[in-house]
């Protein structure tokens, strides 16, 4: 194959699931910590609302390309309150998931051989889209605390650089970037005429209360900032594919071209569900955040089980723990060994770094949002029993 898809790697989660083929987990149930997606359905009140609106005729028709006007308005109001800034509905578009929001933003920014600065370890779907778009990924390695350095990013900027991408809370590392670091990246991007893309898919599970950054308080934020968001994690709407992008109206006019040719419009049912969630599920979402933070604490409390075997905890937050294993073996081989010996499916760090980057060979990502605090104890016990 010689098309654009040939320039990137196979979907990592699909590859990981292939490791389960032919395995028998009847005696010991699989602990699946590979994918960052809620396994439970939306809460019962939201499902009841969705059953009601499925009967509405317009739920089954094309809608506005940039999304349901009421949802754009509500998200703008909600975001303005959260970030203490001024965001209008005209600066918000609804997309078919956050991946599409990223893809659309890149399509408005880049031509072939342009460059995007992407901290590594990266979210692999971001790298895949850049590869397929003919865009060069300039890796910005994260070090001990897994937080990228704006000064190092500045050294990567060339005449072809179009944007810097941040994901916070981070996927795969889980770390929450401090507000001052985010501000420094914004200032760098603004001073060099670049866009700053911030993917905040997991913002609803941030450990600290209040706004995670202050960028929307800037009067001219729309000249630099492109913010991405997802309703999938907040309201368990993964299968309905509802995301959002917040940017200047001029950019959204360009994004509209992309969306019209790819999906025409987002799912009407999913959008109506997201709208109802924004209006009615604040308390429920606060409890979901509380549960995620409790599991985060369980990782901290029980990690000594793995630390005693030489493992290190490099990053933690939102849905993820990012670990360094102690073995002289590639993380991909270790991941398959965990399936066979411990009935644990996790993703190796090699899936989150460019080819040839050896840092990923010693790293593992644990997506812990779908296992209880009690199961975290079992998970670590199983992992601790695996030897080189």
C-alpha positions as a Markdown table, in Angstrom:
| # | Residue | x | y | z |
|---|---|---|---|---|
| 1 | Unk | 0.0 | 0.0 | 0.0 |
| 2 | Unk | 1.2 | 3.5 | -0.9 |
| 3 | Unk | -1.5 | 5.7 | 0.5 |
| 4 | Unk | -1.3 | 8.0 | 3.4 |
| 5 | Unk | -2.4 | 5.3 | 5.9 |
| 6 | Unk | 0.7 | 3.4 | 5.0 |
| 7 | Unk | 2.8 | 6.1 | 6.7 |
| 8 | Unk | 1.6 | 5.3 | 10.2 |
| 9 | Unk | 1.4 | 2.3 | 12.6 |
| 10 | Unk | -1.5 | -0.1 | 13.3 |
| 11 | Unk | -4.0 | 1.0 | 16.0 |
| 12 | Unk | -2.3 | 0.1 | 19.3 |
| 13 | Unk | -5.4 | -1.0 | 21.2 |
| 14 | Unk | -6.4 | -3.4 | 18.3 |
| 15 | Unk | -2.9 | -4.9 | 18.5 |
| 16 | Unk | -3.1 | -5.3 | 22.3 |
| 17 | Unk | -6.5 | -7.0 | 22.0 |
| 18 | Unk | -4.9 | -9.5 | 19.6 |
| 19 | Unk | -2.7 | -10.7 | 22.5 |
| 20 | Unk | -5.9 | -12.1 | 24.1 |
| 21 | Unk | -6.7 | -14.5 | 21.2 |
| 22 | Unk | -6.6 | -18.1 | 22.2 |
| 23 | Unk | -6.2 | -17.3 | 25.9 |
| 24 | Unk | -8.4 | -18.9 | 28.6 |
| 25 | Unk | -9.4 | -16.6 | 31.4 |
| 26 | Unk | -12.1 | -18.9 | 32.9 |
| 27 | Unk | -9.9 | -19.7 | 36.0 |
| 28 | Unk | -8.6 | -16.2 | 36.5 |
| 29 | Unk | -10.6 | -13.3 | 35.2 |
| 30 | Unk | -8.7 | -10.8 | 32.9 |
| 31 | Unk | -8.0 | -7.4 | 34.4 |
| 32 | Unk | -8.2 | -5.1 | 31.5 |
| 33 | Unk | -6.4 | -1.8 | 32.1 |
| 34 | Unk | -5.5 | -1.1 | 28.5 |
| 35 | Unk | -8.1 | 1.3 | 27.2 |
| 36 | Unk | -9.2 | 4.7 | 28.7 |
| 37 | Unk | -12.9 | 4.4 | 28.2 |
| 38 | Unk | -15.8 | 3.9 | 30.6 |
| 39 | Unk | -17.2 | 0.4 | 30.4 |
| 40 | Unk | -20.4 | 1.2 | 32.2 |
| 41 | Unk | -23.3 | 2.8 | 30.3 |
| 42 | Unk | -24.5 | 6.4 | 30.9 |
| 43 | Unk | -26.3 | 6.9 | 34.1 |
| 44 | Unk | -29.9 | 5.8 | 34.2 |
| 45 | Unk | -31.5 | 9.3 | 34.1 |
| 46 | Unk | -29.5 | 10.1 | 31.0 |
| 47 | Unk | -30.4 | 6.9 | 29.4 |
| 48 | Unk | -34.1 | 7.6 | 30.1 |
| 49 | Unk | -33.7 | 11.0 | 28.5 |
| 50 | Unk | -32.0 | 9.5 | 25.4 |
| 51 | Unk | -34.9 | 7.0 | 25.1 |
| 52 | Unk | -37.3 | 9.9 | 25.1 |
| 53 | Unk | -35.5 | 12.0 | 22.5 |
| 54 | Unk | -35.0 | 9.0 | 20.2 |
| 55 | Unk | -38.7 | 9.5 | 19.4 |
| 56 | Unk | -38.1 | 13.1 | 18.2 |
| 57 | Unk | -38.0 | 13.3 | 14.5 |
| 58 | Unk | -35.0 | 15.7 | 14.2 |
| 59 | Unk | -32.9 | 13.2 | 16.2 |
| 60 | Unk | -32.7 | 11.1 | 13.0 |
| 61 | Unk | -32.0 | 14.0 | 10.6 |
| 62 | Unk | -28.9 | 15.9 | 9.6 |
| 63 | Unk | -28.1 | 18.8 | 11.9 |
| 64 | Unk | -25.9 | 21.8 | 11.8 |
| 65 | Unk | -22.4 | 21.0 | 10.7 |
| 66 | Unk | -20.8 | 22.8 | 13.6 |
| 67 | Unk | -23.2 | 21.2 | 16.0 |
| 68 | Unk | -26.5 | 21.6 | 17.9 |
| 69 | Unk | -26.8 | 25.4 | 18.6 |
| 70 | Unk | -28.2 | 24.8 | 22.1 |
| 71 | Unk | -25.2 | 22.5 | 23.0 |
| 72 | Unk | -22.7 | 25.0 | 21.6 |
| 73 | Unk | -24.4 | 27.7 | 23.7 |
| 74 | Unk | -24.5 | 25.6 | 26.9 |
| 75 | Unk | -20.9 | 24.5 | 26.5 |
| 76 | Unk | -19.8 | 28.1 | 26.0 |
| 77 | Unk | -21.6 | 29.1 | 29.1 |
| 78 | Unk | -20.2 | 26.2 | 31.1 |
| 79 | Unk | -16.6 | 26.8 | 29.9 |
| 80 | Unk | -16.8 | 30.5 | 30.6 |
| 81 | Unk | -17.8 | 29.8 | 34.2 |
| 82 | Unk | -15.2 | 27.1 | 34.7 |
| 83 | Unk | -12.3 | 29.1 | 33.2 |
| 84 | Unk | -13.5 | 32.5 | 34.3 |
| 85 | Unk | -13.3 | 33.8 | 30.8 |
| 86 | Unk | -15.5 | 34.9 | 28.0 |
| 87 | Unk | -16.4 | 32.2 | 25.4 |
| 88 | Unk | -19.3 | 32.5 | 23.0 |
| 89 | Unk | -21.2 | 29.9 | 21.2 |
| 90 | Unk | -19.8 | 31.2 | 17.9 |
| 91 | Unk | -16.3 | 30.1 | 19.2 |
| 92 | Unk | -17.5 | 26.5 | 20.0 |
| 93 | Unk | -18.0 | 23.6 | 17.5 |
| 94 | Unk | -19.2 | 20.1 | 18.3 |
| 95 | Unk | -17.4 | 17.2 | 16.7 |
| 96 | Unk | -17.8 | 13.4 | 16.4 |
| 97 | Unk | -15.5 | 12.8 | 19.3 |
| 98 | Unk | -12.3 | 14.5 | 20.4 |
| 99 | Unk | -10.1 | 12.7 | 17.9 |
| 100 | Unk | -12.1 | 14.4 | 15.2 |
| 101 | Unk | -11.6 | 17.7 | 16.9 |
| 102 | Unk | -7.9 | 17.2 | 16.8 |
| 103 | Unk | -7.9 | 16.0 | 13.2 |
| 104 | Unk | -10.0 | 19.0 | 12.1 |
| 105 | Unk | -7.7 | 21.5 | 13.9 |
| 106 | Unk | -4.6 | 20.0 | 12.2 |
| 107 | Unk | -6.3 | 20.2 | 8.8 |
| 108 | Unk | -6.8 | 23.9 | 9.3 |
| 109 | Unk | -3.2 | 24.5 | 10.4 |
| 110 | Unk | -1.0 | 22.3 | 8.2 |
| 111 | Unk | 0.2 | 21.4 | 4.8 |
| 112 | Unk | 2.5 | 18.6 | 3.8 |
| 113 | Unk | 5.8 | 18.8 | 5.5 |
| 114 | Unk | 4.7 | 21.3 | 8.1 |
| 115 | Unk | 5.7 | 20.5 | 11.7 |
| 116 | Unk | 3.8 | 20.0 | 15.0 |
| 117 | Unk | 5.6 | 19.8 | 18.4 |
| 118 | Unk | 4.3 | 16.9 | 20.3 |
| 119 | Unk | 5.4 | 16.0 | 23.8 |
| 120 | Unk | 6.4 | 12.3 | 24.2 |
| 121 | Unk | 5.2 | 10.0 | 25.5 |
| 122 | Unk | 2.3 | 11.0 | 23.1 |
| 123 | Unk | -1.3 | 10.0 | 22.7 |
| 124 | Unk | -0.9 | 7.6 | 19.8 |
| 125 | Unk | -3.9 | 8.7 | 17.8 |
| 126 | Unk | -2.5 | 12.2 | 17.6 |
| 127 | Unk | 0.7 | 10.8 | 16.1 |
| 128 | Unk | -1.2 | 8.6 | 13.7 |
| 129 | Unk | -3.2 | 11.5 | 12.4 |
| 130 | Unk | 0.0 | 13.6 | 11.9 |
| 131 | Unk | 1.6 | 10.8 | 10.0 |
| 132 | Unk | -1.4 | 10.3 | 7.7 |
| 133 | Unk | -1.6 | 14.1 | 7.1 |
| 134 | Unk | 1.9 | 14.4 | 5.9 |
| 135 | Unk | 2.9 | 16.5 | 8.9 |
| 136 | Unk | 6.2 | 16.0 | 10.7 |
| 137 | Unk | 6.0 | 15.3 | 14.4 |
| 138 | Unk | 8.7 | 17.0 | 16.3 |
| 139 | Unk | 9.1 | 15.1 | 19.5 |
| 140 | Unk | 9.5 | 17.0 | 22.8 |
| 141 | Unk | 10.7 | 14.4 | 25.3 |
| 142 | Unk | 9.4 | 14.6 | 28.9 |
| 143 | Unk | 11.8 | 13.7 | 31.6 |
| 144 | Unk | 11.6 | 12.8 | 35.3 |
| 145 | Unk | 8.3 | 14.4 | 36.2 |
| 146 | Unk | 6.8 | 13.7 | 32.7 |
| 147 | Unk | 6.0 | 17.4 | 32.2 |
| 148 | Unk | 7.3 | 19.0 | 29.0 |
| 149 | Unk | 9.6 | 22.0 | 29.2 |
| 150 | Unk | 8.7 | 25.2 | 27.3 |
| 151 | Unk | 12.4 | 26.1 | 26.9 |
| 152 | Unk | 13.1 | 22.8 | 25.2 |
| 153 | Unk | 10.1 | 23.3 | 23.0 |
| 154 | Unk | 11.4 | 26.7 | 21.9 |
| 155 | Unk | 14.6 | 25.0 | 20.6 |
| 156 | Unk | 12.4 | 22.8 | 18.2 |
| 157 | Unk | 10.6 | 25.7 | 16.5 |
| 158 | Unk | 11.4 | 26.2 | 12.8 |
| 159 | Unk | 9.9 | 28.1 | 9.9 |
| 160 | Unk | 7.6 | 25.0 | 9.3 |
| 161 | Unk | 6.3 | 24.8 | 12.9 |
| 162 | Unk | 2.5 | 25.4 | 13.1 |
| 163 | Unk | 1.5 | 24.4 | 16.6 |
| 164 | Unk | 2.4 | 22.9 | 20.0 |
| 165 | Unk | 0.1 | 20.2 | 21.3 |
| 166 | Unk | -0.5 | 19.6 | 25.0 |
| 167 | Unk | -2.7 | 16.9 | 26.6 |
| 168 | Unk | -3.6 | 17.6 | 30.2 |
| 169 | Unk | -4.4 | 15.7 | 32.4 |
| 170 | Unk | -2.1 | 13.7 | 30.2 |
| 171 | Unk | -2.7 | 10.6 | 28.2 |
| 172 | Unk | -0.7 | 8.3 | 28.7 |
| 173 | Unk | 1.2 | 9.7 | 31.7 |
| 174 | Unk | -1.7 | 11.0 | 33.8 |
| 175 | Unk | 0.2 | 14.0 | 35.0 |
| 176 | Unk | -1.7 | 17.3 | 35.4 |
| 177 | Unk | 0.4 | 20.2 | 33.9 |
| 178 | Unk | 0.7 | 23.1 | 36.3 |
| 179 | Unk | -1.1 | 26.3 | 35.3 |
| 180 | Unk | 2.2 | 28.1 | 35.1 |
| 181 | Unk | 3.7 | 25.6 | 32.6 |
| 182 | Unk | 0.6 | 25.8 | 30.4 |
| 183 | Unk | 0.9 | 29.6 | 30.6 |
| 184 | Unk | 4.5 | 29.4 | 29.5 |
| 185 | Unk | 3.6 | 27.3 | 26.5 |
| 186 | Unk | 0.9 | 29.8 | 25.6 |
| 187 | Unk | 3.3 | 32.7 | 25.9 |
| 188 | Unk | 5.8 | 30.8 | 23.7 |
| 189 | Unk | 3.2 | 30.0 | 21.0 |
| 190 | Unk | 1.9 | 33.5 | 21.0 |
| 191 | Unk | 5.3 | 35.1 | 20.7 |
| 192 | Unk | 6.2 | 32.8 | 17.8 |
| 193 | Unk | 2.9 | 33.1 | 15.9 |
| 194 | Unk | 2.0 | 29.5 | 16.6 |
| 195 | Unk | -1.2 | 27.8 | 17.7 |
| 196 | Unk | -1.4 | 26.1 | 21.1 |
| 197 | Unk | -3.6 | 23.0 | 21.0 |
| 198 | Unk | -4.7 | 21.8 | 24.4 |
| 199 | Unk | -6.6 | 18.5 | 24.6 |
| 200 | Unk | -8.5 | 18.5 | 27.9 |
| 201 | Unk | -10.4 | 15.3 | 27.4 |
| 202 | Unk | -9.9 | 14.4 | 31.1 |
| 203 | Unk | -10.4 | 17.8 | 32.7 |
| 204 | Unk | -13.4 | 16.7 | 34.6 |
| 205 | Unk | -11.2 | 14.4 | 36.7 |
| 206 | Unk | -8.5 | 16.9 | 37.6 |
| 207 | Unk | -7.3 | 16.5 | 41.2 |
| 208 | Unk | -7.3 | 20.2 | 41.9 |
| 209 | Unk | -10.5 | 22.3 | 42.2 |
| 210 | Unk | -11.0 | 25.4 | 40.0 |
| 211 | Unk | -9.8 | 26.1 | 36.5 |
| 212 | Unk | -6.8 | 24.1 | 35.4 |
| 213 | Unk | -5.3 | 27.1 | 33.6 |
| 214 | Unk | -6.1 | 30.8 | 33.0 |
| 215 | Unk | -5.7 | 31.1 | 29.3 |
| 216 | Unk | -9.4 | 32.0 | 28.6 |
| 217 | Unk | -8.9 | 35.0 | 30.8 |
| 218 | Unk | -6.7 | 36.5 | 28.1 |
| 219 | Unk | -8.6 | 39.0 | 26.0 |
| 220 | Unk | -7.0 | 37.7 | 22.8 |
| 221 | Unk | -7.0 | 34.0 | 23.7 |
| 222 | Unk | -8.6 | 33.1 | 20.4 |
| 223 | Unk | -5.6 | 34.3 | 18.4 |
| 224 | Unk | -3.5 | 31.4 | 19.8 |
| 225 | Unk | -5.5 | 28.8 | 21.7 |
| 226 | Unk | -7.4 | 25.8 | 20.3 |
| 227 | Unk | -9.0 | 23.8 | 23.0 |
| 228 | Unk | -10.3 | 20.3 | 22.6 |
| 229 | Unk | -12.8 | 18.5 | 24.8 |
| 230 | Unk | -14.8 | 15.3 | 25.0 |
| 231 | Unk | -18.1 | 14.3 | 26.5 |
| 232 | Unk | -17.2 | 10.6 | 26.3 |
| 233 | Unk | -15.6 | 10.3 | 29.7 |
| 234 | Unk | -17.8 | 12.9 | 31.5 |
| 235 | Unk | -21.1 | 11.2 | 30.7 |
| 236 | Unk | -20.0 | 7.8 | 29.5 |
| 237 | Unk | -21.0 | 8.6 | 25.9 |
| 238 | Unk | -18.0 | 7.0 | 24.2 |
| 239 | Unk | -20.1 | 5.1 | 21.7 |
| 240 | Unk | -22.0 | 8.2 | 20.7 |
| 241 | Unk | -18.8 | 10.2 | 19.7 |
| 242 | Unk | -19.4 | 13.7 | 20.9 |
| 243 | Unk | -16.4 | 16.1 | 21.3 |
| 244 | Unk | -15.8 | 19.8 | 21.0 |
| 245 | Unk | -13.3 | 22.4 | 19.8 |
| 246 | Unk | -13.1 | 25.9 | 21.0 |
| 247 | Unk | -11.3 | 28.4 | 18.8 |
| 248 | Unk | -11.7 | 31.6 | 16.9 |
| 249 | Unk | -14.6 | 31.9 | 14.5 |
| 250 | Unk | -12.3 | 32.1 | 11.5 |
| 251 | Unk | -10.8 | 28.8 | 12.3 |
| 252 | Unk | -14.2 | 27.2 | 13.0 |
| 253 | Unk | -15.2 | 28.3 | 9.5 |
| 254 | Unk | -12.3 | 26.2 | 8.2 |
| 255 | Unk | -13.1 | 23.4 | 10.5 |
| 256 | Unk | -16.7 | 23.4 | 9.1 |
| 257 | Unk | -15.3 | 22.4 | 5.7 |
| 258 | Unk | -13.5 | 19.4 | 7.3 |
| 259 | Unk | -16.5 | 18.3 | 9.3 |
| 260 | Unk | -18.9 | 18.7 | 6.4 |
| 261 | Unk | -16.9 | 16.3 | 4.2 |
| 262 | Unk | -16.2 | 13.7 | 6.9 |
| 263 | Unk | -19.4 | 13.3 | 9.0 |
| 264 | Unk | -21.7 | 16.1 | 7.8 |
| 265 | Unk | -22.8 | 16.6 | 11.4 |
| 266 | Unk | -22.3 | 15.0 | 14.8 |
| 267 | Unk | -24.7 | 12.4 | 16.1 |
| 268 | Unk | -27.9 | 14.1 | 17.1 |
| 269 | Unk | -28.7 | 11.7 | 19.8 |
| 270 | Unk | -25.3 | 12.0 | 21.3 |
| 271 | Unk | -25.5 | 15.8 | 21.2 |
| 272 | Unk | -28.8 | 15.9 | 22.9 |
| 273 | Unk | -27.5 | 13.5 | 25.6 |
| 274 | Unk | -24.4 | 15.8 | 26.1 |
| 275 | Unk | -26.7 | 18.8 | 26.4 |
| 276 | Unk | -28.9 | 17.1 | 29.0 |
| 277 | Unk | -25.7 | 16.1 | 30.9 |
| 278 | Unk | -24.4 | 19.6 | 31.0 |
| 279 | Unk | -27.7 | 20.8 | 32.4 |
| 280 | Unk | -28.5 | 18.1 | 34.8 |
| 281 | Unk | -25.5 | 15.9 | 35.8 |
| 282 | Unk | -23.3 | 18.3 | 37.7 |
| 283 | Unk | -23.7 | 16.5 | 41.0 |
| 284 | Unk | -23.4 | 13.1 | 39.4 |
| 285 | Unk | -20.2 | 14.1 | 37.6 |
| 286 | Unk | -18.8 | 15.4 | 40.8 |
| 287 | Unk | -19.3 | 12.0 | 42.3 |
| 288 | Unk | -17.6 | 10.3 | 39.3 |
| 289 | Unk | -14.6 | 12.6 | 39.9 |
| 290 | Unk | -14.6 | 11.6 | 43.5 |
| 291 | Unk | -14.5 | 7.9 | 42.6 |
| 292 | Unk | -11.7 | 8.4 | 40.1 |
| 293 | Unk | -9.7 | 10.4 | 42.7 |
| 294 | Unk | -10.3 | 7.5 | 45.2 |
| 295 | Unk | -8.8 | 5.1 | 42.7 |
| 296 | Unk | -5.9 | 7.4 | 42.1 |
| 297 | Unk | -5.3 | 7.4 | 45.9 |
| 298 | Unk | -5.5 | 3.6 | 45.9 |
| 299 | Unk | -2.7 | 3.6 | 43.3 |
| 300 | Unk | -0.5 | 5.6 | 45.7 |
| 301 | Unk | -1.5 | 3.6 | 48.7 |
| 302 | Unk | -0.8 | 0.2 | 47.2 |
| 303 | Unk | 2.1 | 1.0 | 44.9 |
| 304 | Unk | 4.7 | -0.1 | 47.5 |
| 305 | Unk | 3.8 | -3.7 | 46.4 |
| 306 | Unk | 5.3 | -3.0 | 43.0 |
| 307 | Unk | 8.0 | -0.6 | 44.3 |
| 308 | Unk | 9.4 | -3.5 | 46.4 |
| 309 | Unk | 9.9 | -5.3 | 43.1 |
| 310 | Unk | 11.8 | -2.4 | 41.5 |
| 311 | Unk | 8.9 | -0.7 | 39.7 |
| 312 | Unk | 8.6 | 3.1 | 39.7 |
| 313 | Unk | 5.6 | 5.4 | 39.4 |
| 314 | Unk | 6.4 | 8.1 | 36.9 |
| 315 | Unk | 3.0 | 9.7 | 36.4 |
| 316 | Unk | -0.5 | 9.5 | 37.9 |
| 317 | Unk | -3.8 | 11.3 | 37.4 |
| 318 | Unk | -7.1 | 11.3 | 35.6 |
| 319 | Unk | -7.5 | 7.7 | 34.2 |
| 320 | Unk | -3.8 | 6.7 | 34.1 |
| 321 | Unk | -0.7 | 5.5 | 36.0 |
| 322 | Unk | 2.5 | 5.5 | 34.0 |
| 323 | Unk | 5.1 | 3.0 | 35.3 |
| 324 | Unk | 8.7 | 2.1 | 34.8 |
| 325 | Unk | 9.4 | -1.6 | 35.0 |
| 326 | Unk | 12.6 | -3.1 | 36.4 |
| 327 | Unk | 13.3 | -5.7 | 33.8 |
| 328 | Unk | 15.8 | -5.9 | 31.0 |
| 329 | Unk | 13.1 | -6.6 | 28.4 |
| 330 | Unk | 11.1 | -4.5 | 26.0 |
| 331 | Unk | 7.8 | -3.4 | 27.4 |
| 332 | Unk | 5.9 | -5.0 | 24.5 |
| 333 | Unk | 7.3 | -8.4 | 25.5 |
| 334 | Unk | 6.5 | -7.7 | 29.1 |
| 335 | Unk | 2.9 | -6.7 | 28.2 |
| 336 | Unk | 2.4 | -10.0 | 26.5 |
| 337 | Unk | 3.9 | -11.8 | 29.4 |
| 338 | Unk | 1.5 | -10.0 | 31.8 |
| 339 | Unk | -1.4 | -11.4 | 29.7 |
| 340 | Unk | 0.0 | -14.9 | 29.9 |
| 341 | Unk | 1.2 | -15.0 | 33.5 |
| 342 | Unk | -1.0 | -12.5 | 35.3 |
| 343 | Unk | -4.1 | -12.2 | 33.2 |
| 344 | Unk | -3.5 | -8.5 | 33.0 |
| 345 | Unk | -3.8 | -6.5 | 29.8 |
| 346 | Unk | -1.9 | -3.2 | 29.8 |
| 347 | Unk | -0.2 | -1.1 | 27.1 |
| 348 | Unk | 3.5 | -0.9 | 26.8 |
| 349 | Unk | 5.3 | 2.5 | 26.7 |
| 350 | Unk | 6.6 | 1.6 | 23.2 |
| 351 | Unk | 3.1 | 2.4 | 21.9 |
| 352 | Unk | 3.5 | 6.0 | 23.0 |
| 353 | Unk | 6.8 | 7.0 | 21.6 |
| 354 | Unk | 8.2 | 7.3 | 18.0 |
| 355 | Unk | 10.0 | 4.4 | 16.4 |
| 356 | Unk | 13.6 | 4.3 | 17.6 |
| 357 | Unk | 12.8 | 6.0 | 20.9 |
| 358 | Unk | 14.1 | 3.5 | 23.5 |
| 359 | Unk | 12.5 | 5.3 | 26.5 |
| 360 | Unk | 9.2 | 3.5 | 25.9 |
| 361 | Unk | 10.8 | 0.0 | 26.2 |
| 362 | Unk | 10.8 | 0.4 | 30.0 |
| 363 | Unk | 7.4 | 1.9 | 30.5 |
| 364 | Unk | 3.9 | 0.6 | 31.0 |
| 365 | Unk | 0.5 | 2.5 | 31.0 |
| 366 | Unk | -2.2 | 1.4 | 33.4 |
| 367 | Unk | -5.7 | 2.8 | 32.7 |
| 368 | Unk | -7.3 | 2.3 | 36.1 |
| 369 | Unk | -10.6 | 4.1 | 35.7 |
| 370 | Unk | -12.6 | 0.9 | 35.2 |
| 371 | Unk | -11.3 | -1.0 | 38.2 |
| 372 | Unk | -12.2 | -0.6 | 41.8 |
| 373 | Unk | -9.7 | 0.2 | 44.6 |
| 374 | Unk | -10.0 | -3.4 | 45.7 |
| 375 | Unk | -9.1 | -4.6 | 42.2 |
| 376 | Unk | -6.1 | -2.3 | 42.2 |
| 377 | Unk | -4.7 | -4.4 | 45.1 |
| 378 | Unk | -5.3 | -7.5 | 43.0 |
| 379 | Unk | -3.7 | -5.9 | 40.0 |
| 380 | Unk | -0.5 | -5.0 | 41.8 |
| 381 | Unk | -0.3 | -8.4 | 43.4 |
| 382 | Unk | -0.5 | -10.1 | 40.1 |
| 383 | Unk | 2.0 | -7.8 | 38.4 |
| 384 | Unk | 4.4 | -8.2 | 41.3 |
| 385 | Unk | 4.5 | -12.0 | 40.7 |
| 386 | Unk | 5.7 | -11.6 | 37.2 |
| 387 | Unk | 9.4 | -12.0 | 36.9 |
| 388 | Unk | 11.8 | -11.4 | 34.0 |
